[in-house]
Amino acid sequence: MTTTEQPDTQAEALRSRIAAELERTRARTALLTEAVDDDDLTRQHSPLMSPLVWDLAHVGNQEELWLVRDVGGREPVRHDIDDLYDAFKQPRKDRPSLPLLPPVEARAYVSTVRDKVFDLLDGIRFTDRPLVAEGFAFGMIVQHEQQHDETMLATHQLRAGPAVLDAPPPPEPRVRVADEVLVPAGPFTMGTSTDPWALDNERPAHTVELPAYVIDAAPVTNGRYREFIAAGGYDDPRWWSGPGWRHRTEAGLTAPMHWRRDGDGWAYRRFGRWSPVRDDEPVVHVCWYEAEAFAAWAGRRLPTEAEWEKAARWDPGTGRSRRYPWGDEDPTGEHANLGQRHLWPAPVGAYPAGASPLGVHQLIGDVWEWTSSTFRGHPGFTAFPYREYSEVFFGDDYRVLRGGSFGTDRAACRGTFRNWDYPIRRQIFSGFRCARDARPEEAHG
Ligand SMILES: [Fe+2]
């Protein structure tokens, strides 16, 4: 079809936004992979993680599959390596023994792919084909790379040896935050049908009716978590579910990952440096079972995923759901601790501008928050563009985490964004907050 369109300024703006996001993301990938030498890049730092050089070429391979071949309809850059970098065909533990591209070739590969993507982006028309409408496939690839960057950051946290990453400390508290917040009963809109780069599992928007509940105004802090440890929480099966107690016993859990005793207190190893555990920071590197046990000890429970999202998005003034707790605008450094701007969670009260209308703080950034929910499709879910993005993970094996961490980029973090992992995992930047049912006098007060 020939068109007589005038120069499409909207398409031009979208093209430059995509180009900027691709470049910003690649700069982060470069930082994470250039901070260590080749030996470090090809080594496996934990059986839970891939060698960094696998993540690097995998990012390029996904970009080639979706953007170069599918969207662009171009010839493959390299079709011989698709299997090597297929996350489903290659379990993480086996990845170090694969004939992976050495660092110099992996870097050349991802930059060749990227050149082709910039070339095709120049002439692309954002038709209503779902993969290209509003630049979706490009947004998906940006988010994919950012998600691997967070995974690579977690690998950095697991690697032994001297520190190689640096960042300024997060901001200090600016306000005192209440303990808990009542969320009144009623419906709210969960998920989205309109956010153009939202992934399949965030869709579609649907109404969820919740009874009144009370949720912590901030994530559980190290200080509170230390009380649980000091009260013998790890040694008392009363607080643990059956599977939780079994895991705690088999894995010998006694404190969050990366903690060790330090005199009377605790120290926490972050990216190669030990520092004293600070009481007002959200606890991080705990598994779902630890979160569940803490909540039981505290006379609370974990929030459901819907409770988390209502606290994060529902605006009591208008009744509509926002993209973020503070509104619809993208996060800045004033709103949340995101994007590896800092290398650990910020103390409670550090982001007053990021609070929800009801006064719930630090829902976005700092730590991924475990919810009590298993991972399921929203009502009306349709897999797009491939079942392996999320549908194959639906079921009882995973628990949903929400809100993103200090290591999550803003492109891969929204009020609707959903993450999931096994309840035993804690190498991720995971923490939690607690909730409880509202008492009748609170609900009707
Ligand atoms: Fe991936």
Residues whose N, C-alpha, C, O or C-beta is under 5 A from the ligand:
A	BS01	LIG	none
